[in-house]
Structure formats: C-alpha cells, structure tokens
Amino acid sequence: MDSFIKIAGVAVAATVLLIIGNVIRQLLPKSKTEPPAVFHWIPIVGNAITYGMDPPKFFAQNREKYGDIFSFTLFNMKVMCYFGVDGNEFILNGKVADLNAEEVYGPLTVPVFGADVVYGCPNAKFMQQKKFVKFALTQKALEDAVPIIEKEVADYIKTTPGLKGQSGTLDMTKTMNEVNIFTASRAIQGEEIRSKLSREYARVYNDLDNGLQPVNFLLPWFPFPHNRKRDLAHIRMRNLYLETIQKRRKQGPEAEHDMIWNLLNCKYKDGTPIPDKEIAHMMITMLLGGQHSSASSSSWMLLHIASRPEIGKALYQEQLDNLSKDKDGKLLPLTYADLDRLPLLKNVVKETLRTHSSIHSVMRKVTRPLEIPGTPYILQPNTVMLSSPLVTQLSEEHFPNASEWNPSRWESKEEKKEEEEKETKEEEEDGDLTFSKGARSPYLPFGAGRHRCIGEKFAYLNLEVIVSTFVRHFHLSNVDGSREVPPTDYSSLFSRPTMPAIIRWERRVPEEKA
C-alpha cells in the first residue's frame, strides 16, 4: 500500500509540474511573427475539449478576443486559425506546394475510404479521380436523377413501418440517414448497387461513418471499439463493390451503364486502368460523400420546417400554385424544370446550408515558411492552418441576425447573389479538371478552390427533391409544439443534429391502400 501511495504521489507531482511548466511556457514573451495563442491548462490535450464540444462557439469567442488570426493547441498539434473572407481565400485557394490537405486528413480518412483515393494519394491523382466521377454529374444525369430520387423517397414512405397510418412520430436524423443512402446510391451509383443496399446497410454505413471521429486525427489505428467496427464495415462495403466489379468484368461491355461501368472504362493519364481495389474505394467515398452531408442538411431542413409549420404550409402551397396537376388536381411527379419554379424551397435549402454547414473546420498543413499578407506573421512548416466558412456564414457583418434561421433573407439578396455568381465564375484549369477559384464570398457551403465539392449541383437537387417529396406527403411539427430544433452533435468530423431528433408527422392525404 505504501508503494502505491508513493507512486501515486509521484504521478500527481509530475502532472502538477507539467501543468506549471505548460503555463509558464505560454506566459513567456512570444515572437512578433507568431499570432496570439489561446491559453490552455492541460499539456498535449491543449484546447481539444473546448474546441471539440462546440467549434463555432470556440471560434466566435476567440475571434472576438484575438481577431481573425490566432492559434490553439489540438492534441499537441499547433493549429493556426485564419477567419473571414481573407482567411478563406488564403487557405482554400492556397497552392498545393504550400498547404497540404493529404497530410492532415489522410490518417483519418484512409481507414474509412480506403487506400489510394482522395487524401490517401497525391493531389494530382485525386484531381484525376474527381474528373472520373463527373460521369454522374452531367446535365442529363442531373435531369434523370429527379424522378429516381422522388421514387426512392416515395417508396421509403410507403414501406417504412413508422410511417404507416395517418400520424405518428419519427426520428428525423435516423430517417434521413436511411433515405440519403438510398437516393445517393441509386442516383449516383446505379440500380444494381442500390438493390444491394438494404436498411441493414444503414447500420454498416453508420459504423463506417463513426470512424470519422476527431480523436482519430491522433490515433486512427488505436483499437477503440468504434475503430474495430469501422474496419469491419469497410471490409464489408469494399467486398460488396468488389463482387460487383468482378461480375461486371465477366459480363463485358454490355453491362449496365452506371458508375462502376464508367470507372471500369477510365484510365489515368499514364494509361493505367483504375485497379479494382481503387474503384471499390472510390465507390465507398462517393457513397459517404453523397450521403453524409445531404443526410445532415436534409435533417436540419425538415427539423426547421417542423419547428415552423407555417413554412411547411407555404412550401406545400408553392407546389400547388406552381406545378402541374392531373385532371383530379393531384400533383404530378417532379421534373428537373419544376425545381426552378419553387423559390421558397431553394431559399430553405440556402438558409439551412448557411446555418448548418456539415463541415465546421477546413485544415491544411504548411509545407514551407509562409507569410500572411498584410500581417507580421510567418507560418512555420508543420503548422496546421484552419479556415471555417461557417464563421462568415454566421457573422453579423455579412448576415444580419445571423443566428436566426430565416429563409426569407434570401429574397432580398440580389446583390449578394450576383457576388456569389462572380466568385464561382472565376475558374482555373488543373489538367482536364476545371475548378472554381472564388473563395472571397461569405457564403461557401461547398468550399472553394481545388477541393470544392464537385457534387454541389447534385447535392442541391437531392435536397430539394427529398424535402419537396416529404412536404407533399406530410405536415410536420415538433412533438412539444415548440419552435426549437435540436442542438448540434460535433462528435464526428461531420456535424449533424443530436440524436434522437423526434418530430410529429401527419399525412396530408388519406393513406393509399396497397
């Protein structure tokens, strides 16, 4: 017992000394080339807890105290924040030779997506891979996707036990996770892949998604329970795709002309066909990329509509006023052209993406000494730069009453719309891929630069069709009658509503008999 007490005493004393040393180090004079740093008590851990609990709050508090440029410590990693439109421009449009994304995100994403894709390969290769998947993002593909997505949502409504009858409750986050797996897989990946993704795969997907937890920036291979589940889920998803790929190779060129068929016929610039393993990993990446952000955004949209029933009523009336009906007055199936006749719906999408960005932090690692223009600060190699378009999107400087979810604010933002269009028209060629350079808009829900999401148009379309279909079928409201929405869960790399997010639904028309 005495030995244990001595050991414990030594450990406590060592911890106290480390904390004191850490405090003294922070209080010592700093070089003028270093920005102010957020104070922290615990060595190594640094500001990880306060940052991880509520990143937007952490950003806002320290931005008010230090300005747009300051640093903080995240698990012994020095993170330099640069906010505002200047920060977005500096980081999102930084040169690959100066600011590297792969070194930051690779350890986190490779176990989830797989090797040799996205951040697990050189940027030049990733740019080629982005070009390959544009097969599903052509204008014709987008037009064809509208009836496909609407049918998936309608079928989900008809076959889900929790949506039988005339009224009930549902967990909106869980529902949108499932719905978006089905819409993303069918519209982007094809009918064969969709047919294999039953509701069971929503659980497999959830295990894979849980591998994107912030702690995995530091310990991606540590045998946490969530990492063991992540690895098993990755193997299962990869095998699903590999089986389909091998089947297609035996079938030859007459197989279904979907994304797998497209990737089987693509070659890198050096003439090398895409290996089967990389095709499988690209398919996993597309499913997660197409599903996760849309699942989060559609959940937030419908949760806000439930908190503001008058918005849901107006959205339904907008369809009745502007879209075609059959001879009995029933709304006809949606078409691509219909979406432009629903301005309130588009404003709901825009406002939700403004207030609930699924990615709160965009990071890059500095690879060589860099000066921040107009400041005395010099960035040293291995510093991690962090920008957050969400900061400007929630800033009173750009959006009055910024914390309020208010779709009507977009009705009077013609000048801002013109500015956004100007920004997105600035483009640069990177080999065969064209990407938007504009990063100075305060509204960047899909990022900017070479890492801007190429699926932006599909994401808007997917959200509009899902929400308009739910609005056709249901009147939504909060169970307690309040006008509140759930708090945000920041435990994953992607922000989402805290589960469960229960709302009440009432069918607009009598349920059709099977």
C-alpha positions, -999 to 999 in steps of 0.1 A, spaced: 0 0 0 28 24 9 44 17 -25 12 25 -43 8 58 -23 43 68 -32 38 60 -69 5 79 -69 22 109 -52 50 109 -78 24 108 -106 4 137 -91 36 158 -86 48 151 -121 14 161 -135 14 193 -115 49 202 -127 39 196 -163 9 219 -159 30 246 -142 57 242 -169 30 244 -196 15 276 -181 50 293 -177 58 285 -213 26 302 -225 33 333 -204 68 338 -218 72 366 -244 64 355 -280 80 364 -312 62 392 -331 59 368 -361 37 345 -341 -1 353 -337 -18 353 -303 -24 318 -288 -55 306 -269 -45 297 -233 -48 261 -222 -41 243 -189 -36 207 -199 -4 198 -218 -7 179 -251 -45 179 -249 -45 217 -252 -78 232 -263 -92 200 -277 -120 197 -252 -134 232 -256 -129 231 -294 -144 197 -298 -176 204 -277 -187 234 -298 -163 245 -326 -184 275 -338 -187 288 -302 -149 283 -297 -142 302 -329 -166 331 -321 -153 336 -285 -116 336 -295 -122 356 -327 -138 383 -305 -108 382 -282 -79 379 -307 -93 388 -341 -93 367 -373 -58 352 -367 -49 332 -337 -36 297 -328 -47 270 -304 -33 235 -294 -51 204 -305 -35 172 -291 0 187 -292 -7 200 -328 -4 237 -334 -34 249 -353 -35 284 -368 -69 299 -374 -74 324 -402 -110 335 -404 -131 360 -426 -131 362 -463 -93 368 -464 -87 336 -444 -110 316 -466 -91 329 -497 -57 323 -482 -64 287 -471 -89 274 -496 -70 288 -526 -36 280 -512 -11 263 -535 -7 226 -531 30 231 -527 24 254 -497 -7 240 -480 -12 202 -480 -46 185 -473 -34 149 -476 -11 151 -446 -39 164 -424 -68 142 -435 -51 111 -447 -47 94 -413 -84 100 -406 -99 91 -440 -78 63 -453 -92 37 -428 -127 48 -438 -125 54 -476 -96 30 -483 -61 35 -497 -50 52 -529 -81 75 -532 -89 111 -521 -65 120 -493 -47 87 -494 -30 96 -527 -11 125 -542 -33 155 -551 -26 152 -588 -41 117 -587 -71 128 -567 -78 155 -593 -80 128 -619 -103 107 -598 -126 138 -594 -128 140 -631 -137 103 -635 -168 106 -612 -182 136 -631 -199 109 -652 -228 111 -627 -229 149 -626 -236 159 -662 -267 179 -670 -285 149 -684 -276 128 -653 -290 155 -631 -322 158 -650 -326 120 -650 -319 119 -612 -351 139 -602 -377 111 -608 -352 85 -594 -348 104 -562 -385 111 -558 -394 75 -564 -368 64 -537 -383 87 -512 -419 78 -521 -411 41 -518 -394 47 -485 -425 64 -472 -447 35 -484 -426 7 -469 -414 22 -436 -434 8 -407 -431 40 -387 -448 60 -415 -480 38 -417 -513 53 -408 -524 89 -406 -500 103 -380 -471 94 -358 -436 103 -348 -402 96 -363 -365 102 -356 -357 126 -384 -319 121 -383 -322 83 -385 -348 86 -413 -326 110 -434 -296 87 -429 -315 59 -445 -332 80 -472 -300 95 -484 -282 62 -486 -309 50 -510 -311 82 -530 -273 87 -533 -267 50 -542 -294 48 -568 -289 82 -585 -251 82 -585 -240 46 -583 -267 27 -602 -296 3 -598 -275 -28 -591 -257 -12 -562 -289 2 -548 -306 -32 -549 -278 -45 -526 -281 -17 -500 -310 -27 -477 -318 -10 -444 -292 -33 -429 -265 -14 -447 -276 18 -430 -261 3 -398 -230 -8 -417 -227 27 -431 -231 42 -396 -202 21 -383 -181 33 -411 -191 69 -406 -183 67 -369 -146 62 -379 -145 99 -387 -143 109 -351 -118 138 -342 -98 115 -319 -88 96 -350 -67 125 -362 -43 115 -334 -50 77 -330 -65 64 -363 -53 28 -358 -59 26 -320 -82 -4 -312 -111 17 -299 -145 -2 -302 -156 24 -329 -124 17 -349 -129 -21 -348 -165 -16 -361 -152 9 -387 -127 -16 -401 -152 -44 -403 -177 -21 -420 -150 -10 -445 -143 -46 -454 -179 -54 -459 -186 -24 -481 -154 -30 -501 -163 -66 -507 -198 -56 -519 -183 -34 -545 -155 -59 -555 -181 -86 -561 -200 -63 -584 -168 -52 -602 -157 -88 -608 -191 -97 -621 -191 -68 -645 -157 -78 -659 -171 -112 -667 -202 -96 -683 -182 -73 -706 -193 -41 -722 -230 -49 -723 -233 -44 -685 -255 -16 -671 -240 18 -679 -236 31 -644 -208 44 -623 -189 11 -620 -192 7 -657 -178 42 -662 -149 36 -638 -140 3 -655 -135 22 -687 -115 51 -672 -77 53 -673 -52 76 -656 -31 100 -676 -3 75 -679 -27 50 -695 -31 28 -664 -67 14 -659 -81 20 -624 -74 -11 -602 -105 -29 -588 -95 -20 -553 -94 17 -561 -127 15 -579 -142 0 -547 -127 26 -526 -139 54 -549 -174 40 -547 -172 40 -509 -160 76 -509 -189 86 -533 -215 70 -511 -202 86 -479 -196 120 -496 -230 120 -513 -249 107 -482 -234 122 -452 -236 160 -459 -270 156 -475 -284 135 -446 -273 161 -422 -287 190 -443 -320 174 -451 -324 165 -414 -319 201 -404 -342 214 -432 -371 191 -421 -364 198 -384 -367 235 -390 -399 230 -411 -413 211 -381 -404 239 -358 -420 264 -382 -452 247 -395 -461 279 -414 -430 273 -436 -441 238 -444 -476 250 -453 -461 277 -476 -438 251 -492 -467 228 -500 -488 257 -513 -459 268 -535 -461 234 -552 -499 236 -556 -496 271 -571 -467 265 -595 -465 228 -605 -486 207 -629 -515 186 -617 -535 158 -632 -572 161 -640 -581 152 -604 -560 180 -591 -532 158 -578 -496 170 -582 -478 152 -610 -443 137 -604 -415 162 -601 -393 171 -630 -360 189 -632 -377 220 -646 -401 221 -617 -373 229 -592 -368 263 -607 -405 271 -600 -400 266 -562 -381 297 -550 -391 293 -513 -378 257 -514 -345 269 -528 -343 296 -501 -349 270 -474 -320 250 -488 -297 280 -489 -305 292 -455 -301 257 -440 -267 253 -456 -258 287 -443 -266 280 -407 -257 243 -405 -226 236 -425 -217 199 -421 -180 207 -420 -171 233 -395 -133 232 -400 -111 230 -431 -75 222 -424 -42 223 -444 -6 216 -433 20 243 -440 49 227 -460 73 257 -461 77 291 -444 48 313 -455 40 350 -448 4 360 -442 0 391 -464 -6 424 -446 4 409 -412 38 404 -394 30 366 -391 52 340 -406 39 304 -407 64 276 -400 63 242 -417 41 216 -400 17 243 -387 -19 233 -394 -39 261 -409 -77 262 -402 -104 281 -420 -141 279 -414 -166 293 -440 -192 288 -412 -176 317 -394 -185 342 -421 -219 325 -427 -228 331 -391 -213 366 -390 -235 397 -383 -211 415 -406 -225 396 -436 -258 383 -424 -279 404 -400 -295 383 -372 -271 356 -384 -280 331 -358 -317 331 -369 -328 306 -395 -347 328 -418 -353 317 -455 -368 350 -464 -335 367 -460 -326 354 -495 -355 371 -512 -337 405 -510 -301 394 -516 -299 401 -553 -265 419 -549 -252 391 -528 -264 365 -554 -245 385 -581 -214 385 -560 -216 347 -554 -220 342 -592 -190 363 -598 -170 343 -574 -180 309 -588 -173 320 -623 -136 326 -615 -122 292 -627 -88 276 -632 -78 246 -652 -59 218 -635 -51 195 -663 -85 183 -675 -104 194 -645 -119 229 -641 -124 242 -605 -138 273 -590 -112 297 -576 -135 321 -559 -132 319 -521 -140 355 -510 -177 351 -508 -190 350 -472 -212 320 -483 -192 289 -492 -213 259 -481 -194 236 -506 -159 251 -501 -138 266 -529 -106 260 -549 -94 226 -560 -111 209 -531 -145 224 -537 -171 197 -537 -178 187 -573 -211 172 -563 -226 206 -553 -253 207 -581 -263 171 -572 -265 180 -535 -288 209 -541 -310 188 -564 -311 159 -539 -320 181 -510 -347 199 -530 -364 167 -542 -362 149 -508 -377 178 -489 -403 186 -515 -415 150 -515 -418 149 -477 -437 182 -478 -461 167 -503 -469 138 -481 -467 152 -445 -475 181 -423 -445 182 -398 -444 197 -363 -425 195 -331 -439 170 -306 -439 196 -278 -453 223 -301 -421 244 -296 -402 263 -323 -368 248 -312 -345 225 -331 -321 200 -315 -285 211 -306 -257 201 -330 -237 170 -324 -200 177 -331 -186 143 -321 -180 133 -358 -159 151 -384 -193 160 -399 -217 180 -378 -253 167 -375 -284 171 -353 -281 154 -319 -300 121 -320 -327 113 -314 -344 142 -332 -381 132 -328 -408 151 -346 -445 145 -353 -459 138 -388 -495 139 -401 -504 127 -435 -517 154 -459 -540 130 -477 -555 97 -467 -530 68 -470 -533 50 -502 -544 14 -498 -520 -12 -511 
